[in-house]
């Protein structure tokens, strides 16, 4: 871990924010490792934007209208160093103070530490927690996502958030060919989503991405855990960026049908529109 002085914190029109760069969760498929992002330090040597709260407060003061502020698209806001640093919490407190909404993406149960401020934001405006669920078997999950709590614990987190009235969205991705692309795994994830009352599920397609930087890391994990599978990937996919499961069509059909039956948002347009939507204050009437 090392500290950096950031020049800005909100990186997009929709209020995207990342207070860390790099990650210690060790997920073997993480696209953020890709060299395309130009990271100049080891991925596990997390860069901490220590002045993020000050930059965020300045940015929120300058915005004419409140909106949703999102974090976690490139680095989990609840990785290990957040326990002591509490930069994510400080930013959430500012979001609440200035009347903005919040949405965050995480794999970590550390998010429950801040359930009080998340609930406060949601009661005033809107707060959505997005949780990644990719592998429901905990033994396999620990192999592929070694530095983060297993999926069973993440389902418990979703339940606790539901009990506090905080809406949730699940990221059902990536789906790893010949590893997690089974009907049993996808059904288990969907059942967890149904039971915990998620608002929507983000699933780009039944597959994954690989490119320079994360491809090598992923293949090393395959050699450790699935001897011989790397050769199958190379033979079937070469250096392709998008790797579709051979079961993609059947699994996407299962996904769409299940979401439609249970009223869960499932198209990318619908889910992202929901995440961006900032609630409008109710107008008082004379009658």
Secondary structure by P-SEA (a helix, b strand, c coil): cccccccccccccccccccccccccccccccccccccccccccccbbbccaaaaaaaaaaaacccccbbbcccccccccccccccaaaaaaaaaaaaacccccccccccccccaaaaaaaaaaabbbbbbbbbccccaaaaaaaccccccaaaaaaaaaaaaaaccccccccccccccccccaaaaaaaaaaaaaacccbbbbcccccccccaaaaaaaaaaaacccaaaaaaaaccccccbbbbcaaaaaaaaaaaaaaaccccccaaaaaaaaacccccbbbbcc
